[in-house]
Amino acid sequence: MPIRLKKLIGTILLVALVIIYALIASAIAVTRLAEYGATVHFLFFLFSGLLWVLPAMGIIKWLIIEPPPKR
């Protein structure tokens, strides 16, 4: 796969991940945490704000893997 195409796909995946993850985390916060206090909201958003990094790291690792040399 050409490196330019790989970077384009990776960029689109990262942007989609952030948008979809933010929508899901916000929907969970609105539906499940409405009756809880500020401390629970803070902890939820702290945890969910750090959790998206794990799939993003996988995408970034895929982006930086060097293609095997052609023979």
C-alpha positions, 0 to 999 in steps of 0.5 A, a space after each residue: 500500500 502506498 504511504 500516502 494512501 495509508 496516511 490518508 486512511 489513518 487520518 480518516 480513521 483517527 478523525 472518525 474515532 474521535 467523533 464517534 467516541 465523543 458522541 458515544 461518551 456524551 450519550 452515555 453521560 447524558 443517559 446514565 449519569 444524569 442523577 449522579 453528582 459532579 464527582 461522578 461526572 468528573 471521574 467518568 469524563 476523566 476516564 473516558 477522555 483517556 480511554 480513546 487513546 488506546 485505539 488511537 495508539 493502534 491506528 498510529 502504530 499501524 501508520 508508522 509500520 514500515 512496508 517491507 522492502 520490495 524485491 
